[in-house]
Amino acid sequence: MGRFLLEARDLRYARGGTQILAGVTVGLHAGEFGVLLGPSGSGKSSLLRCMAGIVRPDRGEVLLDGRPLSERDGVSLARAVGMVPQDDIIHTQLRLRDALEYAARLRFPAGTSEQEIQSAVDRVLSAIELEHRARTRIKKLSGGQRKRASMGIELLCAPRVLFLDEPTSGLDPDLESTTMKLLRKLADEGRGVLTTTHSTASVELADFLLVVVAGHLAYGGPPQGALEHFGVSDHDLIFKALRKGEPTAWARRYAQSPRARSFAQRGPRALRAAGGRAG
């Protein structure tokens, strides 16, 4: 088993007397694309924020290359881990290229040359497939293109890990598919990518699926394996299945299954190489 690029261990997080995360453990390899599912209020966004180092858990730790995030300074962490929140993080009155240039000047070290900035912007425009919209004001971009523009801000520093919170929210099925294919491509370039979503239409593009309910990990493994685990014929029906049992019961069932051990001990890209099968 290769060491995970980023690993969350026994994350517990509570606010206002409510347990939001109840001991979640999960790892992400370089080159992996993971999808995080769960009902509204299940703790998906909090899990991402803890894994990105934005929020410190009450218990547990997050490791990057085997080293706790808490030991890293903010600058190095921001360069290694990118986080795209639900709301767009880009000024809509600016032209796309201008917005990326301004963000690069803010995020890059003092003394970065103009040539390096322009090269980074060109790289990002290509990565988000918006070269043809570079001179377009962001307010005139489609919803899916604005989501990609927000991704571009985080990709400027070439992070090794990219987290995204509901990047397909509000998109029509075609744009949802386009966005998920883009995330697959970004992972294939060597990043670890993990996104939350409520849409299950494109989950087969992912290397693995995580399902959380009330802060508990109810499943981790290949997307196809989730159907058997929850006893459903379609990924959309997972949400219905979760309502039929207690969160702790789902957590116990998964923790005691062979899938939990297989998922925790997988090597880099092991699930995808096996064609989405796990024991």
Helices and strands as residue ranges (DSSP letters): E 6-15, E 18-28, E 33-37, H 44-51, E 59-64, E 67-68, G 69-71, H 74-80, E 81-84, H 96-107, H 114-127, G 131-133, G 138-140, H 143-155, E 161-165, H 173-188, E 192-196, G 203-205, E 208-213, E 216-221, H 223-230, G 235-237, H 238-242, H 247-255, H 258-264, H 270-273
